């Protein structure tokens, strides 16, 4: 129970931790069932929390999906959480680029090809897709996205 007191866990994550600590499979199954019945474990709630954390860290959808998969969360649960939270990935990508590369005026300065490629790799590593990266690195603030 100490594991759940610190932070939310996915069912998969808690199962792994209990296995690592040497509990037998029957005990783990009973524990997981009890935690689910009492509402202490909820993968949908965990997915929403994971999404909020990822967005607050300026991670894109692809990176958040990768983190969720590693923690045993189904992409469909994450997609539902994303629809509820209505994240603007284009705006988040632009904000991420501006935080990293903006000049003192808060504008994203033009870049040579090598620097632009570096910026693109950075945003890609953060989990943004090509369209979001293009939008983030465009210099016209009146750009719109779909």
C-alpha positions in Angstrom: 0.0 0.0 0.0 3.0 2.3 0.5 3.6 2.2 -3.3 0.1 3.6 -3.9 0.5 6.3 -1.3 3.3 8.0 -3.1 1.7 8.2 -6.6 -0.7 6.6 -8.9 0.4 3.4 -10.7 -0.9 1.5 -13.6 -2.0 -2.1 -13.0 0.9 -3.3 -15.1 3.4 -1.2 -13.1 2.2 -2.3 -9.7 2.2 -5.9 -10.9 5.9 -5.5 -11.9 6.9 -3.9 -8.7 5.2 -6.6 -6.6 6.8 -9.3 -8.7 10.2 -7.7 -8.2 9.7 -7.7 -4.5 9.2 -11.5 -4.5 5.4 -11.8 -4.0 3.8 -14.9 -5.6 1.4 -14.6 -8.5 -1.7 -15.5 -6.4 -1.0 -12.8 -3.8 -0.3 -10.3 -6.6 -3.6 -11.1 -8.3 -5.6 -10.8 -5.1 -3.9 -7.5 -4.2 -4.5 -6.1 -7.7 -8.2 -7.2 -7.6 -8.6 -5.6 -4.1 -6.9 -2.3 -5.3 -9.1 -2.2 -8.4 -12.3 -2.9 -6.4 -11.5 -0.1 -3.9 -10.6 2.4 -6.6 -7.0 2.6 -5.6 -5.9 1.5 -9.0 -7.5 3.0 -12.1 -5.7 2.9 -15.5 -7.9 5.6 -16.9 -7.1 8.0 -14.1 -3.4 7.1 -14.4 -3.5 7.7 -18.2 -5.0 11.2 -17.6 -2.3 11.9 -15.0 0.4 10.7 -17.3 -0.9 13.0 -20.0 -1.0 16.0 -17.7 2.5 15.3 -16.6 3.8 14.9 -20.1 2.1 18.2 -21.3 3.5 20.0 -18.3 7.0 18.8 -19.3 6.4 20.0 -22.9 6.4 16.5 -24.3 4.5 15.7 -27.5 1.9 13.1 -28.1 4.4 10.5 -29.5 6.6 10.7 -26.4 3.7 10.5 -24.0 2.4 7.4 -25.9 5.8 5.8 -25.6 5.9 6.5 -21.9 2.4 5.1 -21.5 3.2 2.0 -23.4 6.2 1.4 -21.2 4.0 1.7 -18.1 1.4 -0.7 -19.5 -1.3 1.8 -20.5 -3.3 1.2 -23.6 -3.2 3.9 -26.2 -7.0 4.0 -26.3 -7.1 5.0 -22.7 -4.6 7.7 -23.4 -6.5 8.9 -26.4 -9.7 9.3 -24.4 -7.8 11.3 -21.8 -6.4 13.5 -24.6 -9.9 14.2 -25.9 -11.1 15.2 -22.5 -8.1 17.5 -21.9 -8.2 19.0 -25.4 -4.5 19.6 -25.8 -3.4 21.9 -28.6 -0.2 20.0 -29.7 0.7 22.7 -32.2 0.7 25.5 -29.6 2.6 23.2 -27.2 5.3 22.5 -29.9 5.6 26.2 -30.6 5.9 27.1 -26.9 8.5 24.3 -26.4 10.6 25.7 -29.3 10.2 29.3 -28.0 11.3 28.3 -24.5 14.4 26.7 -25.9 15.4 29.0 -28.8 13.6 32.3 -28.4 15.6 35.6 -28.3 15.1 38.3 -25.7 12.0 39.6 -27.4 10.4 36.1 -27.2 10.6 35.6 -30.9 12.1 32.6 -32.6 15.0 33.9 -34.6 15.6 32.6 -38.2 18.1 29.8 -38.4 20.5 28.4 -40.9 19.9 24.9 -42.2 22.2 23.2 -39.6 20.5 25.1 -36.7 17.1 24.4 -38.1 17.9 20.7 -38.3 19.1 20.8 -34.7 15.8 22.4 -33.6 13.8 19.9 -35.5 15.7 17.0 -33.9 15.0 18.5 -30.5 11.3 18.8 -31.0 11.2 15.3 -32.6 12.9 13.9 -29.5 10.2 15.6 -27.4 7.6 13.6 -29.3 6.1 16.1 -31.7 5.2 15.1 -35.3 6.4 16.7 -38.5 3.5 19.0 -39.0 3.7 20.3 -35.4 7.4 20.8 -35.7 7.0 22.8 -39.0 4.3 24.9 -37.3 6.5 25.5 -34.2 9.5 26.6 -36.3 7.6 28.8 -38.7 8.3 32.5 -38.2 4.9 34.0 -38.9 2.8 34.1 -35.7 -0.4 34.4 -37.8 0.0 30.8 -39.0 -2.9 28.6 -38.4 -3.1 24.9 -38.0 -5.8 22.3 -38.7 
